[in-house]
């Protein structure tokens, strides 16, 4: 990329196009989330070379929610390797809603993007103490975002107090020996991970770290092991948008993850990340404006993995 | 011999403009089925969608044995064709006169 001005002006245009779309509703199933201002709208772009561009409420913080899941999965892979990690969680899209209580034939959660899978992953990375496990997770995300992040305790407590379904899922996983006996520790890790405060610029920087094969594009520090970045992007493509994942892969064709607070982080491999914040959600729990923004950008710039512009393998090209 | 089909494109070939450009190209190929010259002198950007419209035009030309040529393509736009690996579909000429000559 030599000149980002085209892309920047297009993003500004897309922002104007969708800013008055008031479809969808703010999530209220975690009471604290209902306090979000439904009109907030921010779009951020960060390239794999560290160039940034944002429009709208890109400094507005919100909780990361499910967007923590591919990152936690990546950390589990780093700590335990593929074989052990995949003993505790599958990689098959479920077609079910994010809070579905369903396990596969091996008694594993279907994938790391549904709550059951994310709880199983939280068990793998929870560390020696509740404090250490959360601190380590927040530290890694801060390195990726290149900003000091923190947990929103009010949201975390709200989730913890009302998350009976997630508690039930954790005990079901315990029943099948998918997670160890420290169920409350695992749930604390999971609720805390979901409650990390980010803004759209942070998400785009984290996404750009994935796009840059695990190295933060500004500091050049290796935040995530290169070897497992592909694993995270793969489950984002197949399972990242809840039960809209198939349609998303069909229409937008990018690895992405959404969260119920209204964030979406999409990654264009080796090039850039786009993040959107807009808290009004559709029936499947995805940000309405966020989806529109990603669709428009994918169409205009041929971001879809199978766009006719894109080559499959540069190795083959080089032969 | 009839005059070659000629369309002068202006500005961006993108989301906003591609459907009207597609209509103009099809109208020209209906009126002059044997040739199409796209003068790109005033085009400063071709998006993925725009490229798709042009590729569709090139494929239609192939099907009906029409000669297609582009002229006065800016280096930035030429690079998009180059990187997409689709430049073989679009013979490029430095100016309009050469392009018109080439499709005769």
Interface residues (C-beta under 8 A of the other chain):
Chain A: X6 X296 X299 X300 X301 X302 X303 X307 X308 X309 X311
Chain B: X14 X15 X45 X47 X48 X49 X51 X52 X55 X83 X84 X85
